[in-house]
Amino acid sequence: MKKKHFVALAVMATTMVGCFGGKEAHNTTGIELANLDTTVAVGTDFYRYACGGWMKNNPLTDEYSRYGTFDMLIENNRKQLLELIEDMAAKENPAGSLGQKIGDLYNLAMDSVARNEQGIAPVKVQLDKIAGLKDKSELVPMMVELLNCGVGTYFSSYVYADSKNSDMNIFQIAQSGINLGEKEYYLDNDDVTVNIRENYKKYIAKLFVLAGCSEAEAQQKMADVMEIETAIAKESFSAVQQRDPEANYHKMSFDQFVKTFPGIDWNTYLKGLGVAQFAELNVCQIEPIKAVENLLNTLPVSKHISYMQYNLLDAAASTLSDDFVAARFDFYGKVLSGRQVNSPRWKRAVSAVENTLGEAVGQMYVEKYFPAAAKERMQKLVKNLQVALGERIQAQDWMSDSTKVKALEKLNAFHVKVGYPDKWKDYSKLEIKKDSYWANMCRASKWGLDDMYARLGKPVDKDEWLMTPQTINAYYNPTTNEICFPAGILQYPFFDMNADDAFNYGAIGVVIGHEMTHGFDDQGRQFDKNGNLTYWWAPEDAARFEARTKVMEDFFGNIEVLPGLKCNGKLTLGENLADHGGLQVSYLAYQKAVAENPLKEEDGFTPEQRFFLAYANVWAGNIREEDIRARTKSDPHALGEWRVNGALPHIQAWYDAFHITEKDPLYVAPEKRVNIW
């Protein structure tokens, strides 16, 4: 299902799977000289200078649309996770044990012979049931039945923290129902978008043909699907609009909710989910839900049949026979991202186990690969970064004393999570059987939904993790005011137990500072120390903050990522601000850490230069044009190249370290630089 259950701000677009104990530094500097391309001038293209060697030595393969340091770590970790999972899959495990669930699910995902023999059979009963709908009163019950199998349709619902009463979970309704994710894919008419849309139509029709429809039937059903998805897209919030917490908060009583959307049978919807009626809820976006209400009550049932059948086929395709898998990859893999071949079956099987039993795998992973010493050093780094950010807050002349007091209170209230959760998820009620891959995905979805809806009206569990420990990523969550650093990211080139402070502060230190700064970026600053969406800034401070962040927005908005295509400065603002703050804060923390025992020049680089080289190497990677376009449309993170060449020209310490002058192309005059932290 395409929905968001929380507002977590991550260091990168979420990339799953990771491990500790990757490549270690050859020496204490942590800098791999082979990563550099010294034929490029530092002040002309620092990204190429720092990462050009890595890019040359790690070319894109047909499997990837983007391959960077994150992906390199994922590859290494997948092999280790595969070993753990295959060990379970090769055994006769006790029924109901985690080993049985992990092993059987992996074997089902790997068994292409059985899936090809089954063909469309795993979804045939559901397809036929949808086809049998006669009256619009049957639409909501069918919608819920699909949702219980993990098939999203017209909108999404979930239970999570009330943004203005963050200690309590509340029922929430949000826009969904457009399988291309972003509304622009349905509405923009440039050549690239039109081509994507035309290929999407072919994909929809292809699924219906594979399911047994004639070509004429498939074309009609495709037209029905596009009519509904386009109508929802027209009223949906853009990615930029979804970044505004206040604009996505409409709390109302249940009675008011029913009066606002009288054309949808909400009692049947909630009953189907097993949710008892509640007093109040939040509707994230009003307009797209009104559009759905109109569609449900005006379009012929036949069009809704097409739409729901397609959503079922699209959701199930990757679990069905090879022809369905190939059709799905041809669109989402090739057309949207530029990949040429699908990942090997074992990688997809490992991902399936990850997505279904993530913490069960994570528990095994932590026991084998994550040493206590790494957690201890990381906790010390986090504390040092907190102190440094506090000093940066105190030093700002644009922030009044009253706002500083509240900002420091929020900083000191951060809930810090490192490595892995103290309490693991309980999968005892999740049943994995040896029937079909799709049937198990349905059971897993129902288990997840039941687990989530059971939290309705209960206090938020602020110790729950929103990423598995093997994830190579980190996040800040505003409603719990937490920063989380899973074990997966605590490895080279982010973190190295053998490397010196110049390296670790330049890499993982900036990641830590990045997540802390999210608490004070254009979104995070709207939440107080308790995680409540409330206005705690002095008005004049907020105005000054917005004026300074506009400099960042405009700077990135003028970066041309491809001929005729510019970065979305509004969409990437929060992540760019976090990079900026992370660099400023971590550099100060680094200076304090080595004040009594300064590091020396090594490998021809000063420790200050090594700090920025370590930062740049985190973002080393190659990427296809198709993926650049897709990410520019939907990703709140700037491209790796610009997280270096766009971020560092606003950091005075970088100029000092590499002697950058106004003669260098990357030079930005001081009065035009972002000046916040």
C-alpha positions as CSV (number, residue, x, y, z in Angstrom):
1,M,0.0,0.0,0.0
2,K,1.2,3.5,-0.8
3,K,0.7,5.4,2.4
4,K,2.7,7.1,5.2
5,H,2.1,6.0,8.8
6,F,4.4,8.6,10.3
7,V,6.3,11.8,9.6
8,A,9.9,10.6,10.0
9,L,12.6,12.7,8.5
10,A,15.5,10.5,7.3
11,V,19.0,11.2,6.2
12,M,18.2,9.7,2.8
13,A,15.3,8.2,1.0
14,T,14.5,5.1,3.0
15,T,16.8,2.3,1.9
16,M,16.3,-1.0,3.6
17,V,18.8,-3.6,4.8
18,G,22.2,-3.0,6.3
19,C,25.0,-4.6,8.5
20,F,27.8,-3.7,10.8
21,G,31.4,-4.6,10.2
22,G,31.7,-3.6,6.6
23,K,35.0,-2.4,5.1
24,E,37.5,-1.1,7.6
25,A,39.8,1.8,7.0
26,H,43.3,0.9,5.8
27,N,44.6,3.5,8.3
28,T,43.4,5.8,11.0
29,T,42.4,8.5,8.5
30,G,39.6,6.4,7.1
31,I,40.1,8.1,3.7
32,E,40.5,5.9,0.7
33,L,42.7,7.7,-1.8
34,A,41.4,5.6,-4.6
35,N,38.0,7.3,-4.2
36,L,39.4,10.6,-5.3
37,D,39.8,12.1,-8.8
38,T,42.6,14.6,-8.3
39,T,42.4,15.6,-12.0
40,V,39.3,17.7,-11.1
41,A,39.9,21.0,-9.3
42,V,38.6,21.1,-5.8
43,G,36.7,24.4,-6.2
44,T,35.3,23.4,-9.6
45,D,33.5,20.2,-8.7
46,F,34.3,19.0,-5.2
47,Y,31.9,16.0,-5.6
48,R,34.0,14.7,-8.5
49,Y,37.2,15.5,-6.8
50,A,36.2,13.5,-3.7
51,C,34.2,10.8,-5.3
52,G,35.3,10.5,-9.0
53,G,37.5,7.5,-8.3
54,W,34.8,5.7,-6.5
55,M,32.3,6.4,-9.4
56,K,34.8,5.1,-12.0
57,N,35.5,1.9,-10.0
58,N,31.8,1.3,-9.3
59,P,29.9,1.7,-12.6
60,L,26.2,1.2,-12.8
61,T,25.2,-2.4,-13.7
62,D,21.9,-3.2,-15.5
63,E,20.3,-4.1,-12.1
64,Y,20.6,-0.6,-10.7
65,S,19.1,2.8,-11.5
66,R,21.3,4.3,-8.8
67,Y,24.4,2.7,-7.2
68,G,26.1,4.5,-4.4
69,T,27.8,3.8,-1.0
70,F,24.4,3.0,0.5
71,D,23.7,0.4,-2.2
72,M,27.2,-1.0,-1.8
73,L,26.5,-1.6,1.9
74,I,23.1,-3.1,1.0
75,E,24.8,-5.6,-1.3
76,N,27.3,-6.6,1.4
77,N,24.6,-6.9,4.0
78,R,22.2,-8.9,1.9
79,K,24.7,-11.6,1.6
80,Q,25.0,-11.8,5.3
81,L,21.3,-11.7,5.8
82,L,21.0,-14.4,3.1
83,E,23.2,-16.7,5.2
84,L,21.0,-16.1,8.3
85,I,17.8,-16.7,6.4
86,E,19.0,-19.7,4.3
87,D,20.1,-21.4,7.5
88,M,16.5,-21.2,8.7
89,A,15.1,-22.2,5.3
90,A,17.2,-25.4,5.2
91,K,15.9,-26.7,8.6
92,E,12.7,-28.4,9.8
93,N,11.7,-25.7,12.3
94,P,9.0,-26.2,14.9
95,A,5.6,-25.0,13.7
96,G,4.9,-21.4,14.7
97,S,8.5,-20.6,15.5
98,L,10.3,-17.6,14.0
99,G,12.6,-20.0,12.1
100,Q,9.6,-21.7,10.5
101,K,8.1,-18.4,9.5
102,I,11.3,-17.0,8.1
103,G,12.3,-20.2,6.4
104,D,8.9,-21.0,4.8
105,L,8.4,-17.4,3.6
106,Y,11.8,-17.4,2.0
107,N,11.2,-20.7,0.3
108,L,7.9,-19.6,-1.1
109,A,9.5,-16.5,-2.5
110,M,12.2,-18.6,-4.2
111,D,9.8,-21.3,-5.6
112,S,9.3,-20.0,-9.1
113,V,8.2,-23.4,-10.3
114,A,5.2,-23.5,-8.0
115,R,4.3,-19.9,-8.7
116,N,4.4,-20.4,-12.5
117,E,2.2,-23.5,-12.1
118,Q,-0.3,-21.5,-10.0
119,G,-0.4,-18.6,-12.5
120,I,-3.4,-16.3,-11.7
121,A,-4.9,-18.8,-9.3
122,P,-3.8,-17.2,-6.0
123,V,-5.9,-14.0,-6.8
124,K,-8.6,-15.6,-8.9
125,V,-11.2,-15.8,-6.1
126,Q,-10.6,-12.2,-5.2
127,L,-10.8,-11.0,-8.9
128,D,-14.1,-12.9,-9.4
129,K,-15.5,-11.5,-6.2
130,I,-14.7,-7.9,-7.4
131,A,-16.2,-8.8,-10.8
132,G,-19.4,-9.8,-9.1
133,L,-20.1,-6.4,-7.6
134,K,-23.5,-5.1,-8.6
135,D,-24.4,-2.1,-6.5
136,K,-22.4,0.9,-5.2
137,S,-23.3,-0.2,-1.6
138,E,-20.9,-3.1,-2.2
139,L,-17.9,-0.9,-3.0
140,V,-16.9,0.0,0.6
141,P,-17.0,-3.6,1.9
142,M,-14.9,-4.7,-1.1
143,M,-12.5,-1.8,-0.5
144,V,-12.0,-2.9,3.1
145,E,-11.6,-6.6,2.1
146,L,-8.8,-5.6,-0.2
147,L,-7.2,-3.3,2.4
148,N,-7.1,-6.3,4.8
149,C,-4.9,-8.0,2.2
150,G,-2.6,-5.0,1.9
151,V,-4.2,-3.7,-1.3
152,G,-4.7,0.0,-1.0
153,T,-7.3,1.8,-3.2
154,Y,-9.0,5.1,-2.9
155,F,-7.5,6.4,0.3
156,S,-5.6,5.1,3.3
157,S,-6.3,4.9,7.0
158,Y,-3.9,4.3,9.9
159,V,-3.4,4.8,13.6
160,Y,-0.6,7.0,14.8
161,A,0.2,9.9,17.2
162,D,-2.2,12.9,17.2
163,S,0.1,15.7,16.0
164,K,-1.4,18.1,18.6
165,N,-1.7,15.5,21.4
166,S,1.3,13.4,20.6
167,D,1.1,11.1,23.7
168,M,-2.1,9.5,22.2
169,N,-2.8,7.5,19.1
170,I,-5.6,8.6,16.8
171,F,-7.4,7.3,13.8
172,Q,-6.3,9.1,10.6
173,I,-7.5,9.2,7.0
174,A,-5.1,10.3,4.2
175,Q,-5.0,10.6,0.5
176,S,-3.9,7.6,-1.6
177,G,-5.3,5.7,-4.6
178,I,-2.8,6.9,-7.3
179,N,-0.3,4.2,-8.0
180,L,2.2,6.5,-9.7
181,G,2.6,8.2,-6.3
182,E,2.8,11.8,-7.4
183,K,-0.1,13.8,-8.9
184,E,2.2,15.4,-11.6
185,Y,2.5,12.0,-13.4
186,Y,-1.2,12.3,-14.3
187,L,-1.4,16.0,-15.0
188,D,1.9,17.2,-16.5
189,N,2.2,17.2,-20.3
190,D,5.9,17.5,-21.0
191,D,7.3,14.8,-23.3
192,V,8.9,12.8,-20.5
193,T,5.9,12.6,-18.3
194,V,3.5,11.8,-21.2
195,N,5.8,8.9,-22.2
196,I,5.7,7.6,-18.6
197,R,1.9,7.9,-18.6
198,E,1.6,6.1,-21.9
199,N,3.8,3.3,-20.7
200,Y,1.7,3.1,-17.5
201,K,-1.4,2.6,-19.5
202,K,0.3,-0.2,-21.4
203,Y,1.3,-1.8,-18.0
204,I,-2.3,-1.6,-16.7
205,A,-3.6,-3.3,-19.9
206,K,-0.9,-5.9,-19.8
207,L,-1.9,-7.0,-16.3
208,F,-5.5,-7.4,-17.4
209,V,-4.5,-9.5,-20.4
210,L,-2.3,-11.7,-18.2
211,A,-5.3,-12.1,-15.9
212,G,-7.4,-13.5,-18.9
213,C,-9.1,-10.4,-20.4
214,S,-9.3,-9.8,-24.1
215,E,-7.3,-6.9,-25.5
216,A,-10.5,-4.9,-25.9
217,E,-11.6,-5.6,-22.3
218,A,-8.1,-4.7,-21.1
219,Q,-8.2,-1.4,-22.9
220,Q,-11.6,-0.5,-21.5
221,K,-10.5,-1.4,-18.0
222,M,-7.3,0.6,-18.4
223,A,-9.4,3.6,-19.3
224,D,-11.5,3.1,-16.2
225,V,-8.5,3.0,-14.0
226,M,-6.9,6.1,-15.5
227,E,-10.2,8.0,-15.2
228,I,-10.4,7.3,-11.4
229,E,-6.7,7.8,-10.7
230,T,-6.6,11.0,-12.6
231,A,-9.6,12.4,-10.8
232,I,-8.0,11.6,-7.5
233,A,-4.7,13.0,-8.6
234,K,-6.3,16.4,-9.5
235,E,-7.4,16.9,-5.9
236,S,-4.4,15.3,-4.2
237,F,-1.8,17.3,-2.3
238,S,1.5,17.6,-4.0
239,A,4.7,16.3,-2.3
240,V,5.5,19.9,-1.4
241,Q,2.0,20.5,0.1
242,Q,2.3,17.3,2.1
243,R,5.3,18.8,3.9
244,D,3.1,21.4,5.7
245,P,2.0,19.8,9.0
246,E,-0.7,22.3,9.7
247,A,-2.2,22.0,6.2
248,N,-2.4,18.2,6.7
249,Y,-4.2,18.3,10.1
250,H,-8.0,18.5,10.2
251,K,-9.1,17.0,13.5
252,M,-12.8,16.5,13.9
253,S,-15.4,14.5,15.8
254,F,-16.7,11.3,14.2
255,D,-20.1,12.8,13.8
256,Q,-18.6,15.9,12.0
257,F,-16.6,13.5,9.9
258,V,-19.7,11.6,8.7
259,K,-21.4,14.8,7.9
260,T,-18.4,16.1,5.9
261,F,-18.3,12.9,3.9
262,P,-21.9,11.5,3.9
263,G,-21.5,9.6,0.7
264,I,-19.1,7.0,2.2
265,D,-20.4,4.2,4.5
266,W,-17.9,4.8,7.3
267,N,-19.5,2.4,9.8
268,T,-19.1,-0.4,7.3
269,Y,-15.5,0.6,6.6
270,L,-14.6,0.6,10.3
271,K,-16.4,-2.6,11.0
272,G,-14.5,-4.3,8.2
273,L,-11.2,-3.3,9.7
274,G,-12.3,-4.5,13.2
275,V,-12.2,-0.9,14.5
276,A,-14.6,0.2,17.2
277,Q,-16.2,3.6,16.7
278,F,-14.2,6.5,18.1
279,A,-14.9,10.0,19.2
280,E,-12.5,11.9,16.9
281,L,-10.0,11.5,14.1
282,N,-7.7,13.4,11.8
283,V,-8.4,13.8,8.1
284,C,-5.0,14.7,6.6
285,Q,-6.3,16.0,3.3
286,I,-10.0,16.9,2.8
287,E,-10.1,17.5,-1.0
288,P,-9.0,14.1,-2.3
289,I,-11.3,12.3,0.1
290,K,-14.2,14.5,-1.3
291,A,-13.1,13.5,-4.8
292,V,-13.3,9.8,-3.8
293,E,-16.7,10.3,-2.3
294,N,-17.9,11.8,-5.6
295,L,-16.4,9.0,-7.6
296,L,-18.0,6.3,-5.5
297,N,-21.4,7.9,-6.0
298,T,-21.3,9.0,-9.6
299,L,-19.3,6.5,-11.7
300,P,-20.8,3.2,-12.8
301,V,-19.9,0.2,-10.6
302,S,-18.2,-1.3,-13.7
303,K,-15.5,1.4,-13.5
304,H,-14.9,0.7,-9.8
305,I,-14.6,-3.0,-10.6
306,S,-11.8,-2.2,-13.1
307,Y,-10.0,0.0,-10.6
308,M,-10.2,-2.5,-7.7
309,Q,-9.1,-5.4,-9.9
310,Y,-6.1,-3.4,-11.1
311,N,-5.0,-2.5,-7.6
312,L,-5.2,-6.1,-6.7
313,L,-3.2,-7.3,-9.7
314,D,-0.6,-4.5,-9.2
315,A,-0.2,-5.4,-5.5
316,A,0.0,-9.1,-6.1
317,A,2.1,-9.1,-9.3
318,S,5.5,-9.5,-7.6
319,T,4.2,-12.6,-5.8
320,L,2.7,-14.3,-8.9
321,S,4.1,-16.1,-11.9
322,D,7.1,-14.8,-13.8
323,D,5.1,-13.1,-16.5
324,F,3.4,-10.9,-13.9
325,V,6.8,-10.2,-12.2
326,A,8.3,-9.2,-15.6
327,A,5.4,-7.0,-16.5
328,R,5.6,-5.1,-13.2
329,F,9.4,-4.7,-13.5
330,D,9.2,-3.5,-17.1
331,F,7.2,-0.5,-16.0
332,Y,8.3,0.3,-12.4
333,G,11.9,-0.9,-13.0
334,K,12.7,0.0,-16.6
335,V,10.4,2.9,-17.5
336,L,10.3,4.8,-14.2
337,S,13.9,4.2,-12.9
338,G,15.9,3.1,-15.9
339,R,17.0,-0.3,-14.6
340,Q,17.6,-2.9,-17.3
341,V,17.3,-6.2,-15.4
342,N,15.4,-7.2,-12.3
343,S,17.3,-8.1,-9.1
344,P,18.1,-11.8,-8.7
345,R,15.3,-13.8,-7.2
346,W,17.2,-14.4,-3.9
347,K,17.6,-10.7,-3.3
348,R,13.8,-10.2,-3.8
349,A,13.2,-13.1,-1.5
350,V,15.4,-11.6,1.2
351,S,13.6,-8.3,0.8
352,A,10.2,-10.1,1.2
353,V,11.3,-11.6,4.5
354,E,12.7,-8.3,5.6
355,N,9.5,-6.4,4.8
356,T,7.4,-9.1,6.6
357,L,9.5,-10.2,9.5
358,G,12.0,-7.3,9.7
359,E,12.7,-7.3,13.5
360,A,12.9,-11.1,13.6
361,V,15.7,-11.0,11.1
362,G,17.1,-7.9,12.9
363,Q,17.4,-9.7,16.2
364,M,19.5,-12.4,14.6
365,Y,21.6,-9.8,12.7
366,V,22.3,-7.8,15.9
367,E,23.4,-10.8,17.8
368,K,25.9,-11.8,15.1
369,Y,27.2,-8.5,13.7
370,F,26.7,-5.6,16.1
371,P,29.3,-5.2,18.9
372,A,28.6,-3.3,22.1
373,A,31.7,-1.1,21.6
374,A,30.1,0.4,18.5
375,K,27.0,1.4,20.4
376,E,29.0,2.9,23.2
377,R,31.1,5.1,20.9
378,M,28.0,6.1,18.9
379,Q,26.3,7.2,22.1
380,K,29.3,9.4,23.0
381,L,29.3,11.0,19.6
382,V,25.5,11.7,19.9
383,K,26.1,13.4,23.2
384,N,29.0,15.5,21.8
385,L,26.8,16.6,18.9
386,Q,24.0,17.6,21.3
387,V,26.3,19.8,23.2
388,A,27.6,21.4,20.0
389,L,24.1,22.1,18.6
390,G,23.3,23.7,22.0
391,E,26.2,26.0,21.5
392,R,25.2,26.8,17.9
393,I,21.7,27.7,19.1
394,Q,23.1,30.0,21.8
395,A,25.3,31.7,19.3
396,Q,22.6,32.7,16.8
397,D,22.0,36.5,16.8
398,W,18.8,36.1,14.8
399,M,17.1,34.0,17.6
400,S,15.7,35.7,20.7
401,D,16.4,34.5,24.2
402,S,12.9,33.2,24.7
403,T,13.0,31.1,21.6
404,K,16.5,29.8,22.5
405,V,15.3,28.6,25.9
406,K,12.5,26.6,24.3
407,A,14.9,25.3,21.5
408,L,17.4,24.1,24.1
409,E,14.6,22.4,26.1
410,K,13.6,20.5,22.9
411,L,17.2,19.6,22.2
412,N,17.7,18.3,25.7
413,A,14.5,16.3,25.5
414,F,15.6,14.3,22.4
415,H,14.9,10.6,22.8
416,V,18.0,8.9,21.4
417,K,17.9,5.4,20.0
418,V,21.1,3.6,18.9
419,G,21.6,0.2,17.4
420,Y,18.4,-1.8,18.1
421,P,15.2,-1.7,20.2
422,D,15.1,-2.8,23.8
423,K,11.9,-4.8,23.1
424,W,11.4,-6.8,19.9
425,K,8.2,-7.2,18.0
426,D,6.0,-10.2,18.8
427,Y,5.2,-12.1,15.6
428,S,3.5,-15.0,17.4
429,K,0.1,-14.2,15.9
430,L,1.4,-14.0,12.3
431,E,0.8,-17.3,10.6
432,I,2.9,-18.4,7.6
433,K,1.6,-21.4,5.7
434,K,2.9,-23.4,2.7
435,D,-0.1,-22.5,0.4
436,S,0.8,-19.5,-1.8
437,Y,3.2,-16.6,-1.7
438,W,0.3,-14.1,-2.1
439,A,-1.8,-15.7,0.6
440,N,1.0,-15.2,3.0
441,M,1.4,-11.6,2.0
442,C,-2.3,-11.2,2.7
443,R,-2.0,-12.7,6.2
444,A,1.1,-10.6,6.9
445,S,-0.8,-7.4,5.9
446,K,-3.8,-8.4,8.1
447,W,-1.5,-9.0,11.0
448,G,0.2,-5.6,10.5
449,L,-3.1,-3.8,10.2
450,D,-4.6,-5.5,13.3
451,D,-1.4,-4.7,15.3
452,M,-1.7,-1.0,14.2
453,Y,-5.5,-0.6,14.7
454,A,-5.2,-2.2,18.2
455,R,-3.3,0.9,19.3
456,L,-6.3,3.2,18.7
457,G,-7.0,5.3,21.7
458,K,-4.0,4.0,23.5
459,P,-0.8,6.0,24.5
460,V,1.9,6.2,21.9
461,D,4.7,3.6,22.5
462,K,7.7,6.0,22.2
463,D,10.2,3.2,22.5
464,E,8.9,1.6,19.3
465,W,11.3,1.8,16.3
466,L,10.2,3.0,12.9
467,M,13.2,1.3,11.2
468,T,14.6,-2.2,11.6
469,P,18.1,-2.4,13.2
470,Q,19.6,-3.6,9.9
471,T,18.4,-0.6,8.0
472,I,21.1,1.6,6.5
473,N,19.6,4.9,7.4
474,A,18.7,7.2,10.3
475,Y,15.7,9.3,11.2
476,Y,14.2,12.1,13.3
477,N,10.5,11.7,14.2
478,P,8.9,15.0,15.3
479,T,5.9,13.5,17.2
480,T,8.1,11.6,19.6
481,N,11.1,14.1,19.3
482,E,13.4,11.1,18.7
483,I,16.6,10.6,16.8
484,C,17.3,7.0,15.7
485,F,20.5,5.5,14.4
486,P,20.1,1.8,13.5
487,A,23.0,-0.6,13.7
488,G,23.0,-0.9,9.9
489,I,24.4,2.6,9.3
490,L,27.1,2.2,11.9
491,Q,29.7,0.9,9.4
492,Y,32.2,2.2,6.9
493,P,32.0,4.7,5.2
494,F,29.7,6.2,7.8
495,F,31.4,5.0,10.9
496,D,34.7,3.2,11.6
497,M,36.0,2.1,15.0
498,N,39.5,2.2,13.7
499,A,39.3,5.7,12.1
500,D,40.1,9.0,13.8
501,D,37.7,11.8,14.7
502,A,38.2,13.8,11.5
503,F,36.7,10.9,9.6
504,N,34.0,9.9,12.0
505,Y,32.8,13.4,12.7
506,G,32.8,14.2,8.9
507,A,30.7,11.1,8.2
508,I,28.5,9.7,11.0
509,G,28.9,13.0,12.9
510,V,27.2,14.9,10.1
511,V,24.5,12.2,10.0
512,I,23.8,12.7,13.7
513,G,23.8,16.5,13.3
514,H,21.5,16.1,10.3
515,E,18.9,14.2,12.3
516,M,19.2,16.7,15.2
517,T,18.7,19.6,12.9
518,H,15.5,18.1,11.6
519,G,14.1,19.0,14.9
520,F,14.5,22.6,13.9
521,D,14.0,22.6,10.2
522,D,11.0,24.1,8.4
523,Q,8.9,21.1,9.4
524,G,10.4,19.9,12.7
525,R,10.5,23.4,14.2
526,Q,6.7,23.4,14.3
527,F,6.7,20.6,17.0
528,D,7.6,21.3,20.6
529,K,9.8,19.3,23.0
530,N,6.9,16.9,23.7
531,G,6.2,16.3,20.0
532,N,3.1,18.4,19.7
533,L,2.4,20.5,16.7
534,T,2.3,23.9,18.3
535,Y,3.7,27.4,17.8
536,W,6.6,28.0,20.2
537,W,8.7,30.5,18.3
538,A,8.7,34.2,18.9
539,P,7.0,35.6,15.8
540,E,9.9,37.8,14.8
541,D,12.3,34.8,15.1
542,A,10.1,32.7,12.8
543,A,10.1,35.5,10.2
544,R,13.9,35.7,10.4
545,F,14.2,31.9,10.1
546,E,11.9,31.9,7.1
547,A,13.9,34.6,5.4
548,R,17.1,32.7,5.9
549,T,15.6,29.4,4.7
550,K,14.3,31.1,1.6
551,V,18.0,31.6,0.6
552,M,18.4,27.8,0.7
553,E,15.2,27.2,-1.2
554,D,16.1,29.6,-3.9
555,F,19.7,28.3,-4.2
556,F,18.7,24.7,-4.7
557,G,15.7,25.7,-6.9
558,N,18.2,27.2,-9.4
559,I,20.4,24.0,-9.6
560,E,19.9,22.4,-13.0
561,V,20.1,18.6,-12.5
562,L,19.4,17.8,-16.1
563,P,19.1,20.1,-19.1
564,G,15.8,21.9,-18.6
565,L,15.1,20.2,-15.2
566,K,15.8,22.0,-12.0
567,C,15.9,20.7,-8.4
568,N,12.7,21.3,-6.4
569,G,14.0,23.8,-3.7
570,K,10.7,23.7,-1.8
571,L,10.5,19.9,-1.7
572,T,14.1,19.4,-0.7
573,L,14.2,22.3,1.8
574,G,14.0,20.3,5.0
575,E,16.7,17.8,4.0
576,N,19.0,20.6,2.7
577,L,18.6,22.5,6.0
578,A,19.4,19.3,7.9
579,D,22.6,18.8,5.8
580,H,23.6,22.4,6.5
581,G,23.0,22.1,10.2
582,G,24.6,18.7,10.3
583,L,27.8,20.0,8.8
584,Q,27.9,23.1,11.0
585,V,27.2,21.3,14.2
586,S,29.5,18.3,13.6
587,Y,32.4,20.5,12.6
588,L,32.1,22.4,15.8
589,A,31.9,19.1,17.8
590,Y,34.9,17.8,15.9
591,Q,36.9,21.0,16.8
592,K,36.0,20.5,20.5
593,A,36.9,16.8,20.5
594,V,40.4,17.4,19.2
595,A,41.1,20.7,21.0
596,E,43.5,19.2,23.5
597,N,45.1,16.7,21.1
598,P,45.0,18.1,17.5
599,L,45.2,15.6,14.7
600,K,48.1,15.8,12.2
601,E,48.2,16.0,8.4
602,E,48.2,12.5,6.9
603,D,48.0,11.2,3.3
604,G,48.6,14.8,2.1
605,F,45.4,16.1,3.8
606,T,44.9,18.2,6.9
607,P,42.4,16.8,9.4
608,E,39.9,19.6,8.4
609,Q,40.2,18.5,4.7
610,R,39.6,14.9,5.7
611,F,36.5,15.9,7.6
612,F,34.9,17.2,4.3
613,L,36.3,14.3,2.2
614,A,34.6,11.9,4.6
615,Y,31.3,13.7,4.3
616,A,31.5,13.8,0.5
617,N,32.3,10.1,0.2
618,V,29.1,9.2,2.0
619,W,27.2,10.5,-1.1
620,A,29.4,8.8,-3.8
621,G,27.3,7.2,-6.5
622,N,26.2,6.9,-10.1
623,I,22.6,7.4,-11.2
624,R,20.6,7.1,-14.4
625,E,18.8,10.0,-16.0
626,E,15.4,8.3,-15.5
627,D,16.0,8.0,-11.8
628,I,17.2,11.6,-11.6
629,R,13.8,12.7,-13.1
630,A,11.8,10.4,-10.8
631,R,13.6,11.6,-7.7
632,T,13.4,15.2,-8.6
633,K,9.6,14.9,-8.9
634,S,9.1,12.9,-5.6
635,D,12.2,12.7,-3.4
636,P,12.5,15.3,-0.5
637,H,16.3,14.6,-0.6
638,A,18.5,16.4,-3.1
639,L,20.6,14.2,-5.4
640,G,23.9,13.0,-3.9
641,E,26.0,15.3,-6.1
642,W,24.2,18.3,-4.8
643,R,24.3,17.3,-1.2
644,V,28.0,17.9,-1.7
645,N,28.3,20.7,-4.3
646,G,25.2,22.4,-3.1
647,A,25.8,22.1,0.6
648,L,29.5,22.8,1.1
649,P,29.6,26.3,-0.6
650,H,27.5,27.5,2.4
651,I,30.1,26.3,4.9
652,Q,32.9,28.7,5.7
653,A,35.1,26.0,7.2
654,W,35.1,24.2,3.8
655,Y,36.5,27.3,2.1
656,D,39.2,27.6,4.8
657,A,40.1,24.0,4.6
658,F,40.6,23.9,0.8
659,H,41.5,27.6,0.2
660,I,38.5,28.2,-2.0
661,T,38.4,31.7,-3.4
662,E,36.1,33.9,-5.5
663,K,38.0,32.5,-8.6
664,D,36.5,29.0,-8.1
665,P,33.2,28.1,-9.8
666,L,31.7,26.7,-6.6
667,Y,32.4,29.9,-4.7
668,V,29.3,31.7,-3.2
669,A,29.7,35.2,-1.9
670,P,29.3,35.4,1.9
671,E,26.2,37.6,1.7
672,K,24.5,35.0,-0.6
673,R,25.2,32.0,1.6
674,V,22.7,30.3,3.9
675,N,23.3,31.5,7.5
676,I,21.2,29.6,10.0
677,W,23.2,27.4,12.4
